[in-house]
Amino acid sequence: MKCENDYCIYNKDNTCILGEMSIDSLGMCDACITISLDEGFLKAEKTRQLGELETRWVEVEAKAPTQ
């Protein structure tokens, strides 16, 4: 079965590797186990990705024509 939850331990290449699973009334997998990320790693990654987005925004703004 296709799986779109990248943080589920049973997701491998967008495919559920469980032999059997069930979907609850909200359409969510009952067997999903979400991975935990180390707090330090998570904080550093958030900072890194936010920095990338801010850099891209500055680049886009610099390329935009002025009125």
C-alpha positions as CSV (number, residue, x, y, z in Angstrom):
1,M,0.0,0.0,0.0
2,K,1.2,3.5,-0.8
3,C,2.3,5.5,2.3
4,E,2.8,9.3,2.3
5,N,4.0,9.7,5.9
6,D,7.8,10.1,5.5
7,Y,8.2,10.0,9.3
8,C,6.5,6.6,9.8
9,I,9.0,3.8,10.5
10,Y,7.1,1.5,8.2
11,N,7.4,3.8,5.1
12,K,10.1,2.6,2.7
13,D,10.2,4.4,-0.7
14,N,6.6,5.6,-0.2
15,T,5.4,2.1,0.4
16,C,4.1,0.6,3.6
17,I,6.2,-2.4,4.5
18,L,3.8,-3.9,7.0
19,G,2.2,-7.2,6.0
20,E,-1.2,-6.1,7.5
21,M,-2.4,-2.7,8.4
22,S,-5.7,-1.0,8.9
23,I,-7.0,2.5,8.3
24,D,-9.0,4.3,11.0
25,S,-12.2,6.4,10.5
26,L,-10.0,9.5,9.8
27,G,-8.1,7.7,7.0
28,M,-5.0,7.3,9.1
29,C,-3.0,4.1,9.6
30,D,-3.5,2.5,13.0
31,A,0.0,1.0,13.0
32,C,1.9,4.2,12.2
33,I,4.9,4.8,14.5
34,T,6.5,8.2,14.0
35,I,10.2,8.5,14.3
36,S,11.7,10.8,16.9
37,L,14.4,13.3,16.0
38,D,17.0,14.4,18.5
39,E,16.1,17.9,19.7
40,G,19.5,19.3,18.9
41,F,19.4,17.9,15.4
42,L,15.8,19.2,14.9
43,K,16.7,22.7,16.1
44,A,19.8,22.9,13.9
45,E,17.9,21.6,10.9
46,K,15.1,24.2,11.4
47,T,17.7,26.9,11.6
48,R,19.5,25.6,8.4
49,Q,16.3,25.3,6.4
50,L,15.0,28.7,7.5
51,G,18.3,30.3,6.5
52,E,18.0,28.7,3.1
53,L,14.5,30.0,2.6
54,E,15.5,33.5,3.7
55,T,18.5,33.4,1.3
56,R,16.2,32.4,-1.6
57,W,13.7,35.1,-0.7
58,V,16.5,37.8,-0.8
59,E,17.7,36.4,-4.2
60,V,14.1,36.5,-5.6
61,E,13.6,40.1,-4.3
62,A,16.9,41.2,-5.8
63,K,15.8,39.8,-9.2
64,A,12.3,41.4,-9.1
65,P,11.9,44.4,-11.3
66,T,11.5,47.7,-9.5
67,Q,8.6,50.0,-10.2
